[in-house]
Amino acid sequence: YKCIALVAETYVFVYLGMAMVTFPIFESTVWLLMVYALLACFVGRLHIYIGSWIFNCFRSTESHPPAITPQYMFVMWFSGPRGGV
């Protein structure tokens, strides 16, 4: 199943990349709407930072699992929009 998943994921991203160049979708695109939608996606993911901060307030320095680091929070925040594609 891993091979099929890899082929399917590769196909989707190649198709999306080719659609950006091949199809005339940018002739009638409302760029401001696209910027607002992207901004809304990133703002919608702010719960990662808020929830992680609240979670870390109840953790001590020697607790297991350890507190969530800012680097890990960023990875969780950034990987959310990628998973939607």
C-alpha positions as CSV (number, residue, x, y, z in Angstrom):
1,Y,0.0,0.0,0.0
2,K,2.9,2.3,0.6
3,C,3.9,2.2,-3.1
4,I,0.3,3.0,-4.2
5,A,0.1,5.9,-1.7
6,L,3.4,7.3,-3.0
7,V,2.3,7.1,-6.6
8,A,-1.1,8.7,-5.8
9,E,0.5,11.5,-3.9
10,T,3.1,12.1,-6.6
11,Y,0.3,12.2,-9.2
12,V,-1.7,14.7,-7.3
13,F,1.2,17.1,-6.8
14,V,2.4,16.8,-10.4
15,Y,-1.2,17.4,-11.6
16,L,-1.5,20.5,-9.4
17,G,1.8,21.8,-10.7
18,M,0.9,21.2,-14.3
19,A,-2.5,22.8,-13.8
20,M,-0.8,26.0,-12.6
21,V,1.1,26.3,-15.9
22,T,-1.2,24.6,-18.4
23,F,-4.7,25.8,-17.6
24,P,-5.7,29.4,-18.0
25,I,-7.0,29.7,-14.5
26,F,-5.1,32.9,-13.7
27,E,-6.8,35.0,-16.3
28,S,-10.0,35.4,-14.3
29,T,-8.6,34.9,-10.8
30,V,-9.4,37.4,-8.1
31,W,-6.0,37.7,-6.5
32,L,-7.2,39.6,-3.4
33,L,-9.7,36.8,-2.6
34,M,-6.8,34.3,-2.9
35,V,-4.7,36.3,-0.5
36,Y,-7.6,36.6,2.0
37,A,-8.3,32.8,1.8
38,L,-4.6,32.0,2.4
39,L,-4.5,34.4,5.3
40,A,-7.6,32.9,6.8
41,C,-6.1,29.4,6.6
42,F,-3.0,30.6,8.5
43,V,-5.0,32.5,11.1
44,G,-7.2,29.5,11.5
45,R,-4.2,27.4,12.5
46,L,-3.3,29.8,15.4
47,H,-5.1,27.4,17.8
48,I,-1.9,25.3,17.6
49,Y,0.1,28.0,19.4
50,I,-2.7,28.8,21.9
51,G,-3.4,25.2,22.7
52,S,0.3,24.3,23.0
53,W,0.9,27.2,25.4
54,I,-2.0,26.2,27.6
55,F,-0.8,22.6,27.5
56,N,2.7,23.7,28.5
57,C,1.3,25.7,31.4
58,F,0.3,22.4,33.1
59,R,3.6,20.7,32.5
60,S,6.7,20.8,34.7
61,T,10.3,20.8,33.5
62,E,10.7,17.1,34.4
63,S,7.3,15.8,33.1
64,H,6.9,13.1,30.5
65,P,6.2,13.8,27.7
66,P,8.2,17.1,27.8
67,A,6.8,20.5,27.0
68,I,6.1,21.4,23.3
69,T,8.9,23.5,21.9
70,P,8.3,26.5,19.7
71,Q,10.0,24.7,16.8
72,Y,7.6,21.8,17.1
73,M,4.7,24.2,17.4
74,F,5.8,25.8,14.1
75,V,6.0,22.4,12.4
76,M,2.5,21.5,13.6
77,W,1.2,24.9,12.4
78,F,2.8,24.7,9.0
79,S,2.0,21.0,8.3
80,G,-1.8,21.6,8.7
81,P,-2.4,23.5,5.4
82,R,-0.1,21.0,3.6
83,G,-2.2,18.1,4.7
84,G,-5.3,19.6,3.2
85,V,-3.8,19.5,-0.3
